[in-house]
């Protein structure tokens, strides 16, 4: 084989290799572009989903406030007026049975007024703005278990002084839903709620007895119609970029909630 032919063979092989490498690079580049496009679409979908969830939660919060004000200003006022009319009645001309009926009616009205006030306070988040998250949680727990045999204790980290109303509202609503579930579904007789700040995260732990909920049951229930409350919990956690874990360890069941408290992650 002459030298010229050798050179031609070498050049041909080099050209073929170069073409193969170019094709491989083009395929890799194209695949990378597709992956980047897919990731961008996923981020866009996640962002849009979060925006829809946030809008729904804000709408829900606005409706809560409207209902709370209606209960307080209208229903509460009507009940208080009815109570005043009862108080102005003269029981002298009533027999013993009618007096007992009137006393019972006053008692029921007092209970109804107290219930309306309690519901109004739970729906409205003014306590958060005035006293902060920890005090709002303590007030809610005290009002919720008042008149019951349920034992509730708290150990909340007083270093939590962050002023972010939307974040606080979401955490507060999550705690409300979890505690109500513990009372309604788990039939809990004791509840212990603690919070701890560490390394840019806040960890909330809810211990309770009764019928616990496992992580698998939570994941299954939140996709069902009767699990709307659990779905709302997950939606709020997604907005907070946190996570939640359920441990079923009767008699001491546990719910662990981790939330980043770095300012860049806060919902606006």
DAVENVEN-V596598 format. One line per field, one symbol per residue. ss: DSSP state (h for helix, s for strand, l for the rest). psi: psi as a letter, one per 40 degrees, with the letter a starting at -180 (. if undefined). A space follows every 50 residues. Layout:
ss: ???
psi: ???
//
This chain:
ss: llhhhhhhhhhhhhhhhhhhhhhhhhhhhhhhhhhhhhhhhhhhhhhhhh hhhhhhhhhhhhhhhhhhhhhhhhhhhhhhhhhhhhhhllhhhllhhhhh hhhhhhhhhhhhhhhhhhhhhhhllhhhhhhlhhhhhhhhhhhhhlllll ssssslllllllllhhhhhhhhhhhhhhhhhhhhlllllsssssssssll ssssssssllllllhhhhhhhlllhhhhhhhhhhhhhhhhllssssslll llssssssssllhhhlll
psi: hidddddddddddddddddddddddddddddddddddddddddddddddd dddddddddddddddddddddddcdddddddddddddeihedeiiddddd dddddddddddddddddddddddifdddddeiddddddddddddeheieh hhiighheegehggdddddddddddddddddddddefieihhhiihhhfe ihhhhhhiaahihidddddddeeidefddddddddddddefaiihhhggh egihhhhhhhfhddeii.
//
